[in-house]
Amino acid sequence: MLQRDVTVNNVGGLHARPATFFIQKANSYKCSIWVIKDERRVNAKSLLGVLSIGIAQGMTITLVADGEDEAEALEGLETLIKTGLTDLI
């Protein structure tokens, strides 16, 4: 199991459209992936889960992955958050 802290910098945070791209990316990996914000932990492959924790600009979230492609998953999701989501809003 690996985990990584990532700060969401895009203006809209992970609102509906960027969250959709995030969960699509998460679903492309075989491992289990969670997003932790404060004390809440949700399945990163669930749109309702990700939206329910209200990730706004400037918030730091923890990504946790467990499984055969966990390192690849964390790298891909961190890259998406740091670069790709800024183009989606």
Summary of the structure (lengths in Angstrom):
residues: 89
radius of gyration: 11.4
end to end distance: 31.3
largest distance: 33.0
contacts: 275
relative contact order: 0.32
helix: 38%
strand: 26%
